[in-house]
Amino acid sequence: MITRGNPATLARARNPPDRKTPLDSAQEQAYATQEHLKDVSRALESGAAERVRRLLHNLHPAEVADILESVPVQKRLLLWELVDPDVRGEVLLHVNDEVRAGLIDEMETGELIRATEGLDTDDLADLLQDLPGTVIHEVIRSLDKQNRARLEAVLSYPEDTAGGLMNVDTVTVRADVTLDVVLRYLRLRGSIPEMTDSLFVVDREDHYLGVLPLARLLTSDPDLTVGEVMDTGIEGIPAEMPAQQVARLFEDRDLVSAPVVDGEGRLLGRITIDDVVDVIRDEADHNMMSMAGLDEEDDIFAPVMSSTRRRAVWLGINLLTAFLASWVIGLFEGTLQKVVALAVLMPIVASMGGIAGSQTLTIVIRGLALGQVGESNARWLMFKEIAVSLLNGIIWALVVAMIAVAWFQDLRIGLVIGAAMVINLLCAALAGFTIPLVLNRLGIDPALAGSVLLTTVTDVVGFLVFLGLGTWLLL
């Protein structure tokens, strides 16, 4: 029987009015952090330490971490003393590296050991790498044999690989047992690890065979064997796979968890979506901050001198490139003295080239990060970007040339700036395409150094072409 619903009701069902977008959720989270920060700051300023303790106790460790990152160092240390010792380990995992290092420096060995208690193996491995050597030794000694072996398995891989991300706490079953046996086994266990959506099927040598989704386990005939209902379509993730590729795999396949295997196909552990979300966030923060020559792990409330030292390096590099551009301008000092219009219009050429080059640079860096740009398609992308810049160059060169002619009543000035814009936009596109590929091949982060090099190219070429053509045609 088919029933027909009210069209308006159906429309609301398809498009719920209260559905939130990721941007809405991010804004709500930022607003909530600010509200929590206000409450805690007021209580701290009034000297109500016990009220601050209660406020922090009622927050999630991630929310406490947001507050700690949002206050100056002295106030941060006061708040840290009021954080429940039982959740300090979780809080340390959520703050950035620089803030974490500062908090760890203030903690005694016993406090650090207590903070590590109860952490998942993958989280403990992440935190352990920031602890002092003596504390690491004590933490490892405090673990039982099984957990020590698990921790050593995770630590044997770099932290930015699948092996470094994985949690070795998994539930495995054999293919030849029935679903009824598996259900009784789970009831006997009494609990399963968090974020478990599937059980992993292995043979007697722990070789990974497939997954048994919990939904399929609960809805299938209990007399069927695991081998008859398991999913063999989910391949194991190699332990050496870079974390960025793992994140892309989760995104493409909508995974909640996935198995990690060694070179021989043996099951080592699993990666869950919460770890992948951290990778995606870290990568986004890294790309955004690197464009300004900064580190995403920097403490925004760090002391003035330490922040000054970090930023001075890139300001110095930028100053050198600015002097290079000024030197090029100085070569045409005589031309600028005789034709003042060139000095007025000169910034337009460099600015347009810089914007066009930045567009290409951003596209290529994003393509490299997502694995969409490689040897097989690089040449096609290069010609495409050159063609786009050529068309944009012609369009805007005509516009600017007409404005220049109307402004200075000189056709030659229009020709000079029009030709210079087309040439600079072409060079900008070529530089924006080439620079990230070369830096990537040299093992240098394109997001960190690409914009500085691109600005140098567009400024130098823009000034050189514009003033060179001006000297040739106007003098």
C-alpha positions, 0 to 999 in steps of 0.5 A, a space after each residue: 500500500 502506498 500513501 501520499 503525504 502532504 508536499 510541505 511535510 515531505 519537503 520538511 522531511 527532506 530538508 529539516 529546518 534545524 539541520 546544522 552545517 559544519 560551519 554552524 557547528 564550528 561557530 557554535 563550538 567557538 561561541 561555547 568556548 568563549 562562554 566557558 572562558 568568560 565563566 572561568 575567568 570571572 570565577 578566577 578573578 574573584 578568587 573562587 578557586 573551588 567554583 573554577 574547579 567545579 566549572 572545569 570538572 563539568 567540561 569535556 577534556 577537549 573543552 578544558 584544552 580549548 580554555 587552556 589554549 585561550 589564556 596567557 601562560 600565568 593564568 594557564 598555570 593557575 587553571 592547570 592546578 585546578 584541573 582534575 588529575 584524573 582527566 589531565 592525560 586527556 587534556 594534554 592530548 587535546 592541547 597543541 604541542 607547545 602548550 603541552 610542553 609547558 604544562 608537562 614542565 610544571 608537573 612532577 613525575 608522579 603527576 605525569 604517571 597518573 595522567 597516563 593511567 587509563 589512556 588508550 594505547 595510541 593516545 599513550 604513545 602520542 603523549 609518551 613522546 613528549 614526556 621526559 626520559 625518566 618519566 617514560 621509563 617509569 610509565 613503561 615500568 608501570 604497565 603490565 606485560 600485555 599493555 607494554 607489548 601493545 605500546 611497543 608495537 605502536 611506538 615502533 612506527 612513526 607517529 605520522 603513519 598508520 602504525 603510529 595512529 593505530 590502537 592495538 585493542 581489537 576484537 578478533 574472531 575466526 571464520 569457522 565459528 558460528 555467529 551464535 558463538 561470537 555473540 556468546 563470546 561478546 557477552 562473556 567479555 562484557 564490553 568492547 573497545 570504543 568506536 567498534 563497528 566491526 570485528 576483525 576476522 583472522 586465521 590461526 596465524 593472525 592473518 587478516 581475512 575480513 571484517 564482521 560488521 556488528 549490524 550483520 552479526 546482530 541481524 543474521 541467522 545465528 547458525 551461519 558461520 563468520 566466513 559466510 557473512 563476513 565482508 572481505 571488501 575492506 582491505 587492511 591498511 599497511 602500517 607504513 601508510 602516511 597518515 594523510 593517505 589514511 585520512 583520505 581513505 576514510 573519507 573516500 570509503 566512509 569508514 568508522 574503523 579500519 584494520 592495520 596490517 604488517 607486510 605479511 598481512 597480519 593484523 596489528 591493530 585498528 584505526 578509528 575515525 576519531 584519530 582520523 579527524 585529528 589528522 584532518 584538523 592538524 593538516 588543515 591547521 598546518 596548511 593555513 598557518 604555513 602560508 604565513 610561515 607559522 607553525 600550527 603548534 605555536 602557542 598564540 599566548 606565548 611570551 613576546 620574545 619567543 614569538 618574535 624570534 619565530 616570526 623574525 626568520 620569515 620577515 627577514 626572508 621576505 625583506 631580502 626578496 623585497 630588496 631584490 624587487 627594489 633593486 630591479 626598480 632601481 635599475 630604471 630610476 631614470 625612466 621613473 623620473 621622466 615618466 611618473 605615470 609608470 610609478 603610479 601604475 607599477 603596483 598594479 602589474 605586481 599585484 595582479 601577478 601575485 593574485 593569479 600566481 597564488 590561485 595556481 599555487 593554492 590549487 597545486 598545493 591542494 592537489 598534491 596534498 590530496 594526491 590528485 596531482 602527479 606525473 601522469 596529469 601534471 603537464 595537462 594541469 600546467 597548460 590549463 593554468 597557463 591558458 586560464 592566466 592568458 585569458 584572464 591576462 588579456 581580459 584585464 589587460 584590456 580593462 587596465 590599458 583603457 583606464 590608463 589611456 583615459 587617465 594619462 592620455 597616452 596610448 603607449 602607456 596603455 600598451 606598456 601596462 597591458 603587455 606587462 600584465 599579460 606577460 606577468 600573469 603567464 609567468 605567475 601561472 608557470 611559477 605557481 605551478 612549478 614552485 610547489 612541485 619542485 619544493 615537494 620533490 626536494 622534501 620542502 613543505 610547499 605551503 611553508 615556502 611557496 608563497 614567499 618564492 612566488 611573491 619574489 617571482 611575480 614582483 621581480 618579473 612584473 617590475 622588470 617587464 613593466 619598466 623594461 617595456 616602459 623604457 623601450 617604448 616611452 623614452 
